[in-house]
């Protein structure tokens, strides 16, 4: 059992980490550009899951659910950013209360619209079942999540590192005022990044619906995970979000498997250790 | 000179004490809740309003003390004083450990770390079933027996008990924030670098403020467990932490009376609204947004601006 246990748990941890990456990379980028701690980020995940569910009930199409859920929530994110958050620049407490206010409203609206029952997103046939390699069994869906997250991670990295828009985003992360000064439209960049962050979180929500399910309270349950990823990796850093997601996914999974009652401790104690050594996270800058 | 706020606060407490016997059971319950939650809100104000540290995990200390009371009374039949001391000590100890991690960070990092640490406590409450009974919570916490002529199981004596605790906490915290130490905290809130240049030990000030705030949150938690007779993960969840933050913001950070008022408003609003509709969270969310848009300095702040 030993070797199989470790391989299976590592695989599960990695695939959970892949899901967390979708959620946390957006949170990290939003913070990097706008210095906003978005407490409604878990709500985007939840709303994405629910909207994806509704789309799949209507159309039966999994790709449409992914796109529909993510795009709808990206629009919600744009609305929030333009109408409410923009006027609260540099007011940390105000932003916190505002985004929590939205998180509560979204939670209640979701309860009103979709009710209190937990749902699971029906998977397309191609993604259900397991892949058997010798003695080991890997759920196809989790393989799909890993591949998709790797793809998105690579695309994000290429876009940030190699394109003109990416350079503008990086400039805005480094110093928004200077970026504005050299002619970058920081407000537009901010809106784009916020929309992208919401899009990715909601995409994670739809995908997560296939193995975590979608249920009330998921938003505040997943949010601390995204926070830990960002704290460990460093705010505003994409490589940080990648490494952080993998670490948190593994820690959480092994913690739950080995010490079920203390699962949160096994997740947060290493976070505390990392913070004690590097207060800005592994890849964060002061 | 005694600030007008203090007089108003004392007046409000005295008025509550006077009208309490005439009230029916339901409003009396709400007043009792308000008194206890006011302690929690005031304790957070020491951090948020006076030191400028926005903690998002304050329910942790509140809940730990409540759990201590729950476990000590139901499993070990401990007396009030034992429970009070253990609850507050445990909350302070947790804050002392968490503070070591959180105080290193500032601003956004502080906020996220306190949130994550708060979730550790929630996770334990939820998962450590052998100790906390998990999601079911701990029921059957008896009201304390103090050897007084009035039994605290009756609503009215318990209300006076809670009110006395709130006034005592208010007095102690009031003295604290006006002491040289409290002035140091306010100096740190305004400019950390200046205080450092003046030779203040900024870290120690913040750390002590963190522990003291945790201890008083624990004080509130002890009374909450006795009041409710029931302790559950809901007492330590994120929503409880942010609701406390809202109470402070609503009442006006940096004025102990303000957060107490904010706590009272939210307790009453919450209960009245939930009588008429199940959509309490929706309304609470709108209150958050409304406070930020229309009264960013809280109710007391808004009143003060008008009067000057």
Interface residues (C-beta under 8 A of the other chain):
Chain A: X31 X35 X37 X39 X84 X88 X91 X92 X93 X94 X96 X97 X98 X100 X101 X102 X103 X104 X105 X107 X108 X109 X111 X112 X220 X223 X224 X227 X228 X230 X231 X235 X260 X261 X262 X263 X264 X265 X268 X271 X272 X275 X276 X279 X280
Chain B: X48 X54 X56 X101 X104 X105 X107 X108 X109 X111 X112 X113 X115 X116 X117 X119 X120 X122 X123 X124 X127 X128 X129 X130 X237 X238 X239 X242 X245 X246 X249 X253 X279 X280 X281 X282 X284 X285 X286 X287 X288 X289 X291 X292 X293 X296
